Amino acid sequence: MTIDKLIAAGSLITSAFSALAAFLAIRQTIIQRLTAIKPQLIVKEITFKTDNLGHTEPLLNILGKNKNDIFINVVNIGLGAALNIRYKWNFDYEKSFIKLGLQQANDSHFEKDLNDLISMENYIYEISRSEDFKFIHFIGNGTSTYFQHKITPYELEYILPNAIDKDDKTIEIPELIIILKINELLKTSLSITKLYKPIEGPRLHINFEDISGKTKRETFNSLIQLKRISIKAEAYDYEVIVRFKRTDSWIQRGRQKIRKGYAGWLESLK
């Protein structure tokens, strides 16, 4: 190969490396800019506790004075603001009713006088729906009580990065979900072997945008666990904690499977 050809080849290689370096620099700049506007939400754990709760306390009284004030703190630990936030809760009420032995109201119940239904020792329930809400009606144990579950998403305007705004934003959780899950937990906890074993809680779906208008959807699973219980002769005290964990997207799960498969393949070659 002549000197001229060597020089030309060298120039070509140099140009290729320069182009690659420029591409990588541009790519790194894009990544840094995206990171600078990327929000990242976390949902804080929440604790419920009560003192001197009677062993025969009606199911719906489980939260006592707390039941009308259930909010969960959300923090943006990213660098960018989360905008146009929409969130909703996914929970199978009917499944929980079955676990707790609650009976759905039928025609025979409604043939009775309302006062007779209210005076029953056990609850019956009925479910109705509107365009925006699911309504759950409990009758029994001396009360006729309605709860509601919002079907359409709740809305929140924005959540600024925690580095800018130290105040947590709060989101609402339907109180009946917590009431039912704590009852499930206490029922399970009557077994010593399962006393502090966590049970699955509701699922939270959050959609939001970054400042570029890109939409992101995140899902948080929850676990509910008995943290402390003190059983007395006629009552008990308890403390229950609810923890939230972000679930991986299908892309992240796919990448994890590929990495595990590749690691297993390398291990098989040894």
N, C-alpha and C positions, 0 to 999 in steps of 0.2 A: 504493500500500500504506500502510495507517495505521501510526501510530507503535506502537500495541499489537502489530500483526502483525510489525513489524520487531523489536520487543523479544523477541517469542516466538520468531521465527526465529533471532535471535542467541543466545537461551538454549539453543535446540535444538542449534545448531552448537557452542556452548560445551560442552554436555553430551556431545555426540558426541566431541569432541576429548578431554575429560576421561576418557571411557570408554576411548578408544583408548590414551591415555597410561597408564591403569591396566593395561590388557591387556598393553601392551608391557613395563611394569615387572614384572608377574607373570611374563611369558614370560622376561624376562632373569634373574629370580630362579631360575626352574626350570632354565634353561640353566646358570647358575652352580653350582647344587646338583648337577646331573648331571655337570658337569665335575669337581666336587670328589670324586666317587666313581668316576670313570671310570679304569680301568686301561688302560695301553698297553704292550704287550710288544714288545721288539726282540730279535733273535737276533744275538749277536756272531759275528764271523768267527773262523775257527780255522785254524791253520797246521800242516802236517805237513812234516817234513824228515828226511832220512837222509844218512849219509856212507858212502862206499865201498860202494855197492850194486853187486854184480856184474852185468855185462851179461846173464848167463845165470841170474840169480837167479830161483827159482820164483815164480810169480805171487803165491802166498799169503804170501810172506815180505816183501812190498813195504813193510810198515809196521814191520818189525823188532820192537823191544821196545815200541813204542807201541800195538800192535794190541789189547791187552787193556784199554786205558784210554782210551776215546774218549768224551768228554763235551763238550757245548757249553754255553756260558754264555748265560742268558736274563736280561734286565733289564726291570724294570717302570718305565718313565719317566713313567707317568701319576701321578695324584694319589690314586687309590684302589687298594685291594688286589684282586688277581686270585685268585679262590677256585675250589676244585674243578676244578683244571686236568686236562685229559685231552688227550694228544697221541699222534700216530702218524705214521709215515713211509710215504710212497708211493714205490715204486721198482720199475722193471721189470727184474728180474734176468735173465729170458730174453733180453731185448734186449741187455743188456750181455754175456751169454755169447756171443751171436752175433758181436758186434763184436770180441770177443777170440779168436774161433775155438775156443771150448771145445765139446767134444762131449758130448751127453747120453748117459748110460749106457743100453745096450740089452741085450736077452737074450743076445747073443753075448758081451758082456763078462762077464756073471755065470756063464757056462759055464767061465770061467777060474778058476784058483786066486787067492785074494786077494793072496798075495805077488807073483804075476805082475802083477796090476793095479797094486799099489803101486809096483812097479819100473818102470812105464811112464814115459817121458820127458814125456808130455803128460797133463794132467788130464782126467778124465771127471767128470761130476757127475750127481747124481740129486736130485730134490726130493720131499719128502713133507710132509704137513700134519697138524696136530692142530687142536683147536678154537681154541687160543690162539696157536699158533706155526706158522711155515713153517720147515722144516729143509732145509738145503742140504748135501749130502755130497760132498766132493771126494776122489777117489782118484788117486794118481799122484805122481811126483816124490819117491818115498820116504815118502809119508805117506798116512794116511786121516784126514781132518779134517772135523768137523761145524761148521756155523755155524747160527745161528737168527735169525729175524726175527719179532718180536712182531706178530701180526695184530690182537689186541685192544689198545685204547689203553693207554699208560702213564698213571700217575696221579701227580699232585703236589698236595699239600694247598693251598698258597697261595704267592703271590709278593707280598711287600710292596713299596710304592713305593720307588724307589731313594733318595728323600729321607729315608726312615725307616730302611731297611736297606741299607747300602752293599755287602753281600756278594751277589754274583751267585748265582742258582740255576742248577744244572746239569741238563741233560736228556741222556739217553743216545741215541746213534745206533748202529745196527747196524754193527759193524766191517767186515763184508763189503762194504757199500755203498761205503765209503771205499776199501777195497782195490781193488775193481773199477774205480771211477772214476779213481783215480790210474793204474792200468794203462792205461785207455783214453787218459788224457791223455798219458802217456809214449809210447804207441804213436803217437798223433797228432803228438806233438812231434818225431818223427823227421823230419818234413817241416819244413824251415826256414821256409817261408812260413806255417806254422800254429803256430810254436813257442810263442808266448805267447797264442794265441787261447783264450778260456775255453770250456768245454763245460758243458752242462746237468747239474746234479746232482740229488739227491733232492728231493722236495717234503715239507714239514712242515706238518701240520694241527694246530692248537691250538684247543681249546674251553675256555672259562672263564666264570666268573660274576663280576659286581661285587657289592658288598655289598647291593644292592637285590634280587639274585636274577636279574637280567637276564643272559641267556646271549649270548655273542659267539663267533663262529667266525672265526679268522684263518688264512690260508694263506701260507706263505713258500716262494718258489722259491729255488733256490740255483745258483750258478755256481762251477765249480772251474777254477782257472787256475794255470799254472806261473809261479811268481814268480822262481825262480832255478834254473839247472842248470849243472853243471860236468862235462863229459865227459872222462874219463881213459882211459888205454890199456885197462884191464881193469875199470873201474868208473865210476860217476858219483855225484855228489852232487846232490840236488835239494831244492827247497822249494816246496810247493804250498799255496795259500790257498783256503779255501772261504768264500764270502760269501753272505749271505742277504738277500732283499728281500721285503717284504710285498707281496702282490698286491692289487689293487683289487677291491672287491666289484662285483657286476653293477650295483648302483645307482650307484656312483661312476663306473663306465665309461659308463653311460647318460648321466649328467650331463655328463661330459666330451664325449661325442658331441654332445649338445645345444648346449653352449657353442661347440664348433668349428663346428657347422652354423650357429648364429646369427652367429658372427663372419664366416663365409664369406658369409652373406646380406648382412650390413652392408657387407662389402667389395665385393660385386657392385653395390650401389647407388651407389657412388662414381663 
